[in-house]
């Protein structure tokens, strides 16, 4: 195994054709090859992927890479396969034959790198398969998602550390571009990474010119058009907050002679792929996008990144401007700053906080469900009017409180299509296994194209463990005897304890959500502070990430452009007429908007499972009627009306 710098550089050139390492890469790789776990904090486009790609090819065993981005997986896989590396990705886009070949290669130790999504760790069939392998390295991209105080907390990520121990992973590489010092500490603690094994290259990009332009008292679309036209042509991303804004701005720019397209999550997959391909191949295209665009887009010559709306935090801002100028050439990152964006951003944050009474009821139900139980997150989402992410977060909090232990996800139902006759299957196995399979198949219900099997009911009726039923189906799929699909996912739990004071626990959980809400609002205020900062913007931004540096001498403040106060977003007080309209809605007696927070979400245009199920958004003209008003002020007004 290479250990010295010359040996590592030889491996780098032979395997990837690169003459030298980029900043931080060698330090991270040498620690990994020495058996240590590492946290690598590199700026966007800083070469994080090589830190696991090279070790994967020289370590004895499999490297599993967890990435939330299929597009990024595909791009990296194409690169690796082009270099002759035995790598694969496991995702929902694979055909049956591709899926079978992947598992054949996995079981025959023909793979060195396997890319998966975080959600794949919730697939019991995959966990059963991967547990057979020697995992020499687990690489976690976007590792900041494990921190509940980070800007993009994802509960699934919190379980990765536990699974790493369960799968006996030899070493871990956590990768991120946006970790503040507290978030970095969270990541190190989760994976047992020593402080000295954090490799931080710094966020400073000398070729990025940061600029903030006040967008007050005029049409921002006109201002954006003016700013784009005054500069030489080049690949341009314009970031907006809302899908409809993306459509409107792209249409305006196109009508004024620019080649502009809108990109957002509301488009069909094939349309998004087509737009991304066109942008990648054009030297001058303008794409107007929500944050759905950019992750995994490896285009080195993006010359301009405009923030048409305020970003939701400095982490997001840093990540988005980091997509500019990866070729090292000068690039402009400009924010059109307006206080009008604050209400929209704040309302998103307030809208995710669950109702206190719902948290208390949720906690009571889960803790009294039995010593061993299972739940459907979808069903709980509907019952307690919480988004599925909030349900996941609540369950994670209960695990962190020591009340629950996850026993893993499972599927209550499997659907299958036979690829050969039952007689052929029975003829290839022994009598005992044949009798077992016959008993299983007797519980399968035939549909027009698929057989369906409730594995829990089947296992209870035939007196065999459910794990054996599932393992048999998986084996038949791997043999090519049937095509298998899973449905009805449920999450299993074991109750560890019931606190003496469940009301106090519920209050504590609500406080955590309130703290998350406060943190989100504080992040927005940090963006406002940057926009109004009268010193070096680069220096101010780096300080947020714990980095100290002198003034950059090339941002708009260093060019002596003075800040303009954003002021407060224009808000009129709620009028008597507003009160009458809200009272009228209350008197209609809709069950889906009976609490102050439910009603306020509806008035501010924020959907919820209950209002979606009731189809209230379509039937009431009050949905979003107050979307230009502060959520907090509207909530206080509603609480007064309801007597809370």
C-alpha positions as CSV (number, residue, x, y, z in Angstrom):
1,X,0.0,0.0,0.0
2,X,1.4,3.4,-0.9
3,X,2.3,5.6,2.1
4,X,5.0,8.1,1.1
5,X,4.2,11.2,-1.0
6,X,6.1,9.9,-4.1
7,X,4.2,6.6,-4.0
8,X,0.9,8.4,-3.7
9,X,1.7,10.7,-6.6
10,X,2.7,7.7,-8.7
11,X,-0.7,6.1,-7.9
12,X,-2.4,9.3,-8.7
13,X,-0.8,9.6,-12.1
14,X,-1.1,5.9,-13.0
15,X,-4.8,5.6,-12.1
16,X,-6.2,9.0,-12.8
17,X,-3.6,10.8,-15.0
18,X,-3.2,13.7,-12.6
19,X,0.3,15.1,-12.0
20,X,-0.2,16.4,-8.5
21,X,-2.7,16.6,-5.6
22,X,-4.8,19.5,-4.9
23,X,-4.8,21.3,-1.6
24,X,-5.8,18.9,1.2
25,X,-6.2,15.8,-0.9
26,X,-2.9,14.1,0.1
27,X,-3.4,14.9,3.8
28,X,-6.8,13.2,3.8
29,X,-5.8,10.2,1.7
30,X,-2.6,9.4,3.7
31,X,-4.6,9.5,7.0
32,X,-7.2,7.1,5.5
33,X,-4.5,4.7,4.3
34,X,-3.1,4.8,7.8
35,X,-6.4,3.4,9.1
36,X,-7.8,6.7,10.5
37,X,-11.2,8.2,9.9
38,X,-11.2,11.7,8.5
39,X,-13.4,14.8,8.2
40,X,-12.5,16.7,5.0
41,X,-13.9,20.2,4.7
42,X,-13.1,21.5,1.2
43,X,-14.9,24.3,-0.7
44,X,-17.4,23.4,-3.5
45,X,-15.3,22.1,-6.4
46,X,-12.3,21.5,-4.2
47,X,-11.7,17.9,-5.2
48,X,-13.4,16.0,-2.4
49,X,-14.2,12.9,-4.5
50,X,-10.6,11.9,-5.1
51,X,-10.1,11.6,-1.4
52,X,-12.1,8.3,-1.5
53,X,-11.6,7.3,-5.1
54,X,-7.9,6.7,-4.8
55,X,-8.0,4.9,-1.5
56,X,-10.8,2.7,-2.7
57,X,-8.6,1.4,-5.5
58,X,-5.7,0.4,-3.2
59,X,-7.5,-0.7,-0.1
60,X,-8.5,-4.4,0.4
61,X,-12.2,-4.4,0.4
62,X,-15.2,-2.4,-0.8
63,X,-15.7,1.4,-0.5
64,X,-19.3,2.5,-0.1
65,X,-20.1,6.1,-1.0
66,X,-23.2,7.7,0.3
67,X,-24.4,10.6,-1.8
68,X,-27.8,12.2,-2.0
69,X,-27.4,13.1,-5.7
70,X,-28.0,10.6,-8.5
71,X,-26.6,13.1,-11.1
72,X,-23.3,13.3,-9.1
73,X,-23.1,9.5,-8.8
74,X,-23.6,9.1,-12.6
75,X,-20.9,11.7,-13.4
76,X,-18.4,10.2,-11.1
77,X,-19.1,6.7,-12.2
78,X,-18.6,7.6,-15.9
79,X,-15.2,9.1,-14.9
80,X,-14.2,6.0,-12.9
81,X,-15.3,3.5,-15.5
82,X,-13.5,5.6,-18.1
83,X,-10.3,5.1,-16.0
84,X,-10.9,1.3,-15.8
85,X,-12.0,1.4,-12.1
86,X,-14.5,-1.4,-11.0
87,X,-17.3,0.9,-9.7
88,X,-21.1,0.9,-9.8
89,X,-24.1,2.8,-8.5
90,X,-27.2,1.4,-7.0
91,X,-30.3,3.5,-7.6
92,X,-33.9,3.3,-8.9
93,X,-32.9,3.9,-12.5
94,X,-31.2,0.5,-13.0
95,X,-32.9,-2.1,-15.1
96,X,-33.5,-5.6,-13.9
97,X,-30.4,-6.9,-15.7
98,X,-28.2,-4.1,-14.5
99,X,-29.4,-4.7,-10.9
100,X,-28.6,-8.4,-11.2
101,X,-25.2,-7.8,-12.6
102,X,-24.4,-5.3,-9.9
103,X,-25.2,-7.9,-7.2
104,X,-23.3,-10.6,-9.0
105,X,-20.2,-8.3,-9.1
106,X,-20.7,-7.4,-5.4
107,X,-20.9,-11.0,-4.3
108,X,-17.9,-12.0,-6.4
109,X,-15.8,-9.2,-5.0
110,X,-15.5,-7.6,-8.5
111,X,-16.5,-4.1,-7.2
112,X,-14.2,-1.6,-5.4
113,X,-16.6,1.3,-5.2
114,X,-20.4,1.3,-4.8
115,X,-22.4,4.5,-4.8
116,X,-25.7,4.6,-2.9
117,X,-28.2,7.2,-1.7
118,X,-28.9,7.6,2.1
119,X,-32.4,6.2,1.6
120,X,-30.8,2.9,0.4
121,X,-29.8,2.3,4.1
122,X,-33.5,2.0,4.8
123,X,-33.7,-1.0,2.4
124,X,-33.5,-4.3,4.3
125,X,-32.7,-6.3,1.2
126,X,-29.7,-4.0,0.6
127,X,-28.5,-4.1,4.2
128,X,-28.7,-7.9,4.1
129,X,-26.6,-8.0,1.0
130,X,-24.0,-5.4,2.1
131,X,-23.5,-7.0,5.5
132,X,-21.7,-9.9,3.7
133,X,-19.0,-7.6,2.4
134,X,-15.8,-6.3,3.9
135,X,-16.2,-2.5,3.9
136,X,-12.8,-1.0,4.1
137,X,-14.1,2.6,3.7
138,X,-17.4,4.4,4.1
139,X,-17.5,7.9,2.4
140,X,-20.3,10.2,3.3
141,X,-20.9,13.2,1.0
142,X,-22.8,16.2,2.3
143,X,-21.9,15.0,5.8
144,X,-23.2,18.3,7.4
145,X,-26.6,16.7,7.0
146,X,-26.0,14.6,10.2
147,X,-26.0,17.7,12.4
148,X,-29.5,18.7,13.6
149,X,-28.2,22.3,14.1
150,X,-26.8,22.4,10.5
151,X,-28.6,24.1,7.6
152,X,-29.8,20.9,5.9
153,X,-30.5,18.4,8.7
154,X,-31.7,15.0,7.3
155,X,-32.7,12.4,10.0
156,X,-31.6,9.5,7.8
157,X,-28.0,10.8,8.1
158,X,-28.0,10.5,11.9
159,X,-28.4,6.7,11.5
160,X,-25.3,6.3,9.3
161,X,-22.9,6.3,12.3
162,X,-24.8,3.5,14.0
163,X,-24.9,1.5,10.7
164,X,-21.1,2.0,10.2
165,X,-20.5,0.2,13.5
166,X,-23.1,-2.5,12.7
167,X,-21.4,-3.2,9.4
168,X,-18.0,-3.1,10.9
169,X,-16.7,-0.4,8.6
170,X,-12.9,0.0,9.0
171,X,-12.7,3.7,8.4
172,X,-14.9,6.6,7.6
173,X,-14.4,9.7,5.4
174,X,-16.9,12.5,6.0
175,X,-17.0,15.2,3.3
176,X,-18.6,18.6,3.3
177,X,-18.2,22.1,1.9
178,X,-20.4,24.0,4.4
179,X,-19.5,23.1,8.0
180,X,-19.3,25.8,10.6
181,X,-17.2,24.9,13.7
182,X,-20.1,23.5,15.7
183,X,-21.3,21.4,12.8
184,X,-17.8,20.0,12.2
185,X,-17.7,19.0,15.9
186,X,-21.0,17.2,15.5
187,X,-19.6,15.2,12.6
188,X,-16.4,14.3,14.4
189,X,-18.3,13.2,17.4
190,X,-20.7,11.0,15.4
191,X,-18.0,9.1,13.7
192,X,-15.3,9.1,16.3
193,X,-12.9,11.3,14.2
194,X,-10.0,12.8,16.1
195,X,-9.7,16.6,16.1
196,X,-6.3,16.3,14.4
197,X,-7.8,14.2,11.5
198,X,-10.0,17.1,10.3
199,X,-8.5,18.4,7.1
200,X,-9.8,21.9,6.4
201,X,-8.4,23.7,3.3
202,X,-10.2,27.0,3.8
203,X,-13.1,28.5,1.9
204,X,-11.3,31.4,0.3
205,X,-11.6,31.5,-3.5
206,X,-9.4,34.4,-4.8
207,X,-11.1,34.4,-8.3
208,X,-14.6,35.1,-7.0
209,X,-15.7,38.7,-7.0
210,X,-18.5,39.1,-4.4
211,X,-20.9,42.0,-5.0
212,X,-24.2,43.0,-3.3
213,X,-26.5,45.4,-5.1
214,X,-29.6,46.9,-3.4
215,X,-32.8,46.0,-5.2
216,X,-35.1,48.7,-3.7
217,X,-37.8,50.6,-5.3
218,X,-37.5,49.2,-8.8
219,X,-38.3,46.1,-10.8
220,X,-35.7,43.5,-10.0
221,X,-36.1,41.8,-13.4
222,X,-35.0,45.1,-15.1
223,X,-32.1,45.4,-12.7
224,X,-31.0,41.8,-13.3
225,X,-31.2,42.3,-17.1
226,X,-29.1,45.4,-16.8
227,X,-26.5,43.7,-14.7
228,X,-26.2,40.7,-17.1
229,X,-26.1,43.0,-20.2
230,X,-23.3,45.2,-18.9
231,X,-20.9,42.2,-18.6
232,X,-19.3,40.0,-21.2
233,X,-21.3,36.8,-22.0
234,X,-20.7,33.7,-20.1
235,X,-22.4,30.7,-18.4
236,X,-24.8,32.2,-15.8
237,X,-26.9,30.8,-13.0
238,X,-29.6,33.0,-11.5
239,X,-30.9,31.6,-8.2
240,X,-34.5,32.3,-7.1
241,X,-36.6,31.1,-4.1
242,X,-39.9,30.1,-5.8
243,X,-40.7,28.0,-8.8
244,X,-43.0,30.6,-10.2
245,X,-40.3,33.3,-9.9
246,X,-38.0,31.0,-12.0
247,X,-40.6,30.8,-14.7
248,X,-41.3,34.6,-14.7
249,X,-37.7,35.7,-14.7
250,X,-36.6,33.3,-17.4
251,X,-39.5,34.4,-19.6
252,X,-38.6,38.1,-19.0
253,X,-34.9,37.5,-19.9
254,X,-35.9,35.5,-23.0
255,X,-38.2,38.2,-24.2
256,X,-35.3,40.6,-23.9
257,X,-33.0,38.6,-26.1
258,X,-31.2,36.3,-23.7
259,X,-31.0,32.5,-24.0
260,X,-32.6,31.8,-20.6
261,X,-34.4,28.8,-19.2
262,X,-36.2,28.0,-16.0
263,X,-35.2,25.0,-13.9
264,X,-37.0,23.8,-10.8
265,X,-38.3,20.7,-9.0
266,X,-41.8,21.1,-10.6
267,X,-40.4,20.1,-14.1
268,X,-40.5,16.5,-15.4
269,X,-37.3,14.5,-14.9
270,X,-36.6,14.4,-18.6
271,X,-37.1,18.1,-19.0
272,X,-34.7,18.9,-16.1
273,X,-32.1,16.5,-17.6
274,X,-32.4,18.2,-21.0
275,X,-32.0,21.7,-19.5
276,X,-29.0,20.6,-17.6
277,X,-27.4,19.0,-20.6
278,X,-28.0,22.1,-22.7
279,X,-26.5,24.3,-19.9
280,X,-23.4,22.1,-19.6
281,X,-22.7,22.3,-23.4
282,X,-23.3,26.0,-23.8
283,X,-20.7,28.7,-23.1
284,X,-23.3,31.5,-22.7
285,X,-26.5,29.9,-21.5
286,X,-28.5,31.5,-18.6
287,X,-30.4,29.2,-16.3
288,X,-32.9,30.7,-13.8
289,X,-33.2,28.1,-11.0
290,X,-34.3,27.2,-7.5
291,X,-31.8,25.4,-5.3
292,X,-32.9,22.2,-7.2
293,X,-30.2,23.1,-9.7
294,X,-26.4,23.0,-9.1
295,X,-25.8,20.0,-6.8
296,X,-23.5,17.7,-8.7
297,X,-23.2,20.1,-11.7
298,X,-19.5,20.0,-12.5
299,X,-19.1,22.8,-15.0
300,X,-15.8,24.6,-14.6
301,X,-16.5,27.8,-16.6
302,X,-19.6,29.3,-14.9
303,X,-18.7,33.0,-15.0
304,X,-21.7,34.5,-13.1
305,X,-23.9,33.4,-10.2
306,X,-26.7,35.9,-9.4
307,X,-28.9,35.7,-6.3
308,X,-32.1,37.2,-7.5
309,X,-33.6,36.5,-4.1
310,X,-31.8,36.4,-0.8
311,X,-30.4,32.9,0.0
312,X,-31.8,31.1,3.1
313,X,-28.4,31.1,4.9
314,X,-24.7,31.7,4.5
315,X,-24.1,28.0,4.1
316,X,-26.4,27.9,1.0
317,X,-24.9,31.1,-0.3
318,X,-21.4,29.7,0.0
319,X,-22.3,26.5,-1.7
320,X,-24.1,28.3,-4.6
321,X,-21.4,30.8,-5.3
322,X,-18.9,28.0,-5.1
323,X,-20.2,26.7,-8.4
324,X,-18.7,29.7,-10.2
325,X,-15.2,29.8,-11.6
326,X,-14.0,26.3,-10.8
327,X,-11.5,26.8,-13.7
328,X,-9.8,29.4,-11.6
329,X,-10.7,32.3,-13.9
330,X,-12.3,35.5,-12.6
331,X,-16.1,35.1,-11.9
332,X,-18.8,37.4,-10.5
333,X,-21.1,36.4,-7.7
334,X,-23.8,39.1,-7.2
335,X,-26.7,39.3,-4.8
336,X,-29.7,41.6,-5.6
337,X,-30.6,42.3,-2.0
338,X,-34.2,43.2,-1.0
339,X,-36.0,43.0,2.3
340,X,-39.1,41.8,0.3
341,X,-37.6,38.3,0.4
342,X,-37.4,38.0,4.2
343,X,-41.1,37.1,4.7
344,X,-41.0,34.3,2.2
345,X,-37.8,32.8,3.7
346,X,-39.1,33.2,7.3
347,X,-42.5,31.7,6.4
348,X,-40.8,28.5,5.1
349,X,-39.0,28.2,8.5
350,X,-42.0,28.9,10.6
351,X,-44.2,26.6,8.5
352,X,-42.1,23.4,9.3
353,X,-42.6,23.7,13.1
354,X,-45.2,21.2,14.2
355,X,-48.1,22.1,16.5
356,X,-47.2,21.6,20.2
357,X,-50.4,19.5,20.9
358,X,-49.6,17.3,17.9
359,X,-46.1,16.6,19.3
360,X,-47.6,15.6,22.7
361,X,-50.2,13.3,21.1
362,X,-47.6,11.8,18.7
363,X,-45.2,11.1,21.6
364,X,-48.0,9.5,23.7
365,X,-49.0,7.2,20.9
366,X,-45.5,6.0,20.0
367,X,-44.5,5.3,23.6
368,X,-47.6,3.3,24.3
369,X,-47.5,1.3,21.1
370,X,-45.8,-1.7,22.8
371,X,-42.4,-3.0,23.6
372,X,-41.8,-3.9,20.0
373,X,-43.8,-2.2,17.3
374,X,-43.7,-0.8,13.8
375,X,-45.1,2.3,12.3
376,X,-45.8,3.9,8.9
377,X,-44.3,7.3,8.6
378,X,-46.8,8.2,5.9
379,X,-49.8,7.2,8.2
380,X,-48.3,9.2,11.1
381,X,-47.8,12.2,8.8
382,X,-51.5,12.2,7.9
383,X,-52.8,11.5,11.4
384,X,-50.8,14.3,13.1
385,X,-50.7,16.8,10.2
386,X,-46.9,16.8,10.0
387,X,-44.7,16.6,6.9
388,X,-42.9,13.2,6.7
389,X,-39.6,14.9,7.4
390,X,-41.0,16.2,10.7
391,X,-42.2,12.7,11.6
392,X,-38.7,11.3,10.8
393,X,-37.2,14.1,12.9
394,X,-39.5,13.4,15.9
395,X,-38.7,9.7,15.8
396,X,-35.0,10.5,15.7
397,X,-35.3,12.8,18.7
398,X,-37.0,10.0,20.6
399,X,-34.1,7.8,19.8
400,X,-31.7,10.4,20.9
401,X,-33.6,10.7,24.2
402,X,-33.0,7.0,24.8
403,X,-36.8,6.2,24.6
404,X,-36.6,4.2,21.3
405,X,-34.2,2.0,19.4
406,X,-34.7,1.5,15.7
407,X,-34.9,-2.2,14.7
408,X,-34.8,-1.3,11.1
409,X,-37.2,-0.7,8.2
410,X,-39.1,-3.5,6.5
411,X,-41.7,-4.0,3.8
412,X,-45.1,-5.4,4.7
413,X,-45.8,-6.4,1.1
414,X,-43.8,-7.7,-1.8
415,X,-45.0,-8.0,-5.3
416,X,-43.4,-10.4,-7.8
417,X,-43.6,-11.6,-11.4
418,X,-42.5,-15.3,-11.9
419,X,-39.9,-15.7,-14.7
420,X,-40.3,-19.5,-14.7
421,X,-42.7,-22.1,-13.4
422,X,-43.0,-23.0,-9.8
423,X,-42.2,-26.6,-10.7
424,X,-38.8,-25.5,-12.1
425,X,-38.1,-23.7,-8.8
426,X,-39.1,-26.6,-6.6
427,X,-37.1,-29.1,-8.7
428,X,-33.8,-27.2,-8.0
429,X,-34.2,-27.2,-4.2
430,X,-34.4,-29.9,-1.5
431,X,-37.7,-31.2,-0.1
432,X,-37.7,-29.1,3.0
433,X,-37.1,-25.9,1.1
434,X,-39.6,-26.9,-1.6
435,X,-42.3,-27.4,1.1
436,X,-41.4,-24.0,2.6
437,X,-41.7,-22.2,-0.8
438,X,-45.0,-23.9,-1.6
439,X,-46.4,-22.7,1.8
440,X,-45.2,-19.1,1.0
441,X,-46.6,-19.1,-2.5
442,X,-50.0,-20.3,-1.3
443,X,-50.3,-16.9,0.5
444,X,-49.6,-14.9,-2.6
445,X,-52.6,-13.2,-4.2
446,X,-52.7,-13.1,-8.0
447,X,-53.3,-9.7,-9.7
448,X,-53.5,-8.8,-13.4
449,X,-49.7,-8.7,-13.7
450,X,-48.2,-9.2,-10.3
451,X,-48.6,-11.6,-7.4
452,X,-48.7,-9.8,-4.0
453,X,-47.6,-11.3,-0.7
454,X,-48.1,-9.9,2.9
455,X,-44.9,-11.2,4.4
456,X,-45.9,-10.6,8.0
457,X,-49.2,-12.5,7.6
458,X,-47.5,-15.3,5.7
459,X,-44.8,-15.8,8.3
460,X,-47.3,-15.9,11.1
461,X,-49.6,-18.4,9.4
462,X,-46.9,-20.9,8.3
463,X,-44.9,-20.5,11.6
464,X,-41.7,-19.4,10.0
465,X,-39.6,-16.2,10.7
466,X,-40.4,-13.3,8.4
467,X,-36.7,-12.9,7.7
468,X,-36.7,-16.4,6.1
469,X,-39.6,-15.5,3.9
470,X,-37.9,-12.3,2.7
471,X,-34.5,-14.0,2.3
472,X,-36.2,-16.7,0.1
473,X,-37.8,-14.0,-2.2
474,X,-34.5,-12.1,-2.4
475,X,-32.6,-15.3,-3.4
476,X,-35.2,-16.2,-6.0
477,X,-34.8,-12.6,-7.4
478,X,-31.0,-13.0,-7.5
479,X,-31.4,-16.4,-9.3
480,X,-33.5,-14.7,-12.0
481,X,-36.6,-16.8,-11.0
482,X,-38.8,-13.7,-10.4
483,X,-38.9,-9.9,-10.5
484,X,-39.4,-8.5,-7.1
485,X,-40.9,-5.2,-5.9
486,X,-41.3,-4.0,-2.3
487,X,-44.2,-1.9,-1.0
488,X,-45.7,-0.7,2.3
489,X,-42.5,0.2,4.1
490,X,-42.7,0.3,7.8
491,X,-40.1,1.3,10.4
492,X,-39.6,-1.1,13.3
493,X,-38.8,0.1,16.9
494,X,-38.1,-1.3,20.3
495,X,-39.2,0.8,23.3
496,X,-36.4,1.3,25.7
497,X,-38.1,3.3,28.4
498,X,-41.2,5.5,29.1
499,X,-40.1,8.6,30.9
500,X,-41.7,9.3,34.3
501,X,-43.0,12.6,32.9
502,X,-44.1,12.3,29.3
503,X,-45.5,15.8,29.3
504,X,-42.1,17.2,30.2
505,X,-40.6,15.1,27.3
506,X,-43.2,16.6,24.9
507,X,-42.2,20.1,26.1
508,X,-38.6,19.2,25.6
509,X,-39.3,18.0,22.0
510,X,-41.2,21.1,21.2
511,X,-38.3,23.2,22.5
512,X,-36.0,21.4,20.1
513,X,-38.3,22.3,17.2
514,X,-38.5,25.9,18.4
515,X,-34.7,26.0,18.6
516,X,-34.5,24.7,15.0
517,X,-36.9,27.4,14.0
518,X,-34.9,30.1,15.8
519,X,-31.7,28.8,14.2
520,X,-33.3,29.0,10.7
521,X,-34.5,32.6,11.3
522,X,-31.1,33.5,12.7
523,X,-29.5,32.1,9.5
524,X,-31.6,34.4,7.4
525,X,-30.5,37.4,9.6
526,X,-26.9,36.4,9.0
527,X,-27.6,36.9,5.3
528,X,-29.1,40.3,6.0
529,X,-26.0,41.2,8.1
530,X,-23.7,40.2,5.1
531,X,-25.8,42.3,2.7
532,X,-25.5,45.4,5.0
533,X,-21.9,44.8,6.1
534,X,-19.7,47.8,5.5
535,X,-16.4,45.9,5.5
536,X,-14.9,43.2,3.3
537,X,-17.6,40.7,2.3
538,X,-15.2,37.9,1.8
539,X,-13.6,38.4,5.2
540,X,-17.1,38.5,6.9
541,X,-18.3,35.3,5.1
542,X,-15.1,33.4,6.0
543,X,-15.4,34.5,9.7
544,X,-18.8,32.7,9.9
545,X,-17.1,29.5,8.9
546,X,-14.3,30.0,11.5
547,X,-11.7,31.2,9.1
548,X,-9.6,34.3,9.7
549,X,-8.2,36.2,6.7
550,X,-7.3,39.7,5.7
551,X,-9.5,41.8,3.4
552,X,-9.7,40.3,0.0
553,X,-9.3,43.7,-1.9
554,X,-11.6,42.6,-4.7
555,X,-15.2,42.5,-3.4
556,X,-17.6,45.4,-3.8
557,X,-16.9,46.7,-0.3
558,X,-13.2,46.6,-0.9
559,X,-13.9,48.7,-4.0
560,X,-15.5,51.2,-1.6
561,X,-19.1,50.6,-2.6
562,X,-21.1,51.4,0.5
563,X,-24.0,49.2,1.7
564,X,-27.6,50.3,1.6
565,X,-29.8,49.4,4.6
566,X,-32.4,46.9,3.5
567,X,-34.9,48.3,5.9
568,X,-38.0,46.3,7.0
569,X,-40.2,44.5,4.5
570,X,-43.4,46.5,3.9
571,X,-46.2,45.2,6.0
572,X,-49.5,46.7,6.7
573,X,-51.2,45.8,9.9
574,X,-54.1,43.4,9.6
575,X,-57.2,45.3,9.1
576,X,-60.8,44.9,10.3
577,X,-61.6,43.5,6.9
578,X,-58.8,40.9,7.3
579,X,-60.2,40.0,10.7
580,X,-63.6,39.4,9.2
581,X,-62.2,37.2,6.4
582,X,-60.3,35.1,8.8
583,X,-63.3,34.8,11.1
584,X,-65.4,33.7,8.2
585,X,-62.9,30.9,7.4
586,X,-62.9,29.8,11.1
587,X,-66.7,29.7,11.1
588,X,-66.6,27.3,8.2
589,X,-65.3,24.7,10.7
590,X,-62.6,22.9,8.7
591,X,-61.0,20.2,10.8
592,X,-57.7,20.5,8.9
593,X,-57.2,24.1,10.1
594,X,-58.6,24.1,13.6
595,X,-55.4,25.1,15.5
596,X,-53.7,28.5,15.3
597,X,-50.6,27.1,13.5
598,X,-52.6,25.1,11.0
599,X,-54.7,28.1,10.2
600,X,-51.7,30.4,9.9
601,X,-49.9,28.0,7.6
602,X,-53.0,27.9,5.4
603,X,-53.3,31.7,5.3
604,X,-49.6,32.1,4.5
605,X,-49.8,29.6,1.6
606,X,-48.0,26.7,3.2
607,X,-49.4,23.3,2.5
608,X,-49.8,20.5,5.0
609,X,-50.9,16.8,4.9
610,X,-54.3,17.7,6.4
611,X,-55.2,20.5,4.0
612,X,-53.9,18.5,1.0
613,X,-56.1,15.5,2.0
614,X,-59.1,17.8,2.5
615,X,-58.4,19.4,-0.9
616,X,-58.9,22.7,0.9
617,X,-56.3,24.5,-1.1
618,X,-58.4,24.3,-4.2
619,X,-61.8,24.9,-2.6
620,X,-60.9,28.0,-0.6
621,X,-59.8,31.4,-1.9
622,X,-58.1,32.1,1.5
623,X,-55.2,29.8,0.8
624,X,-52.1,32.0,0.6
625,X,-54.2,35.2,1.0
626,X,-51.7,36.4,3.6
627,X,-48.5,35.1,1.9
628,X,-47.0,38.6,1.9
629,X,-47.5,38.9,5.6
630,X,-45.2,37.8,8.4
631,X,-46.0,34.3,9.6
632,X,-45.2,35.3,13.2
633,X,-47.4,38.4,13.1
634,X,-50.2,36.5,11.5
635,X,-49.9,33.6,14.0
636,X,-50.2,36.1,16.9
637,X,-53.3,37.7,15.3
638,X,-54.9,34.2,14.8
639,X,-54.1,33.2,18.3
640,X,-55.8,36.3,19.6
641,X,-58.9,35.5,17.4
642,X,-59.1,31.9,18.7
643,X,-58.5,33.0,22.3
644,X,-55.2,31.2,22.7
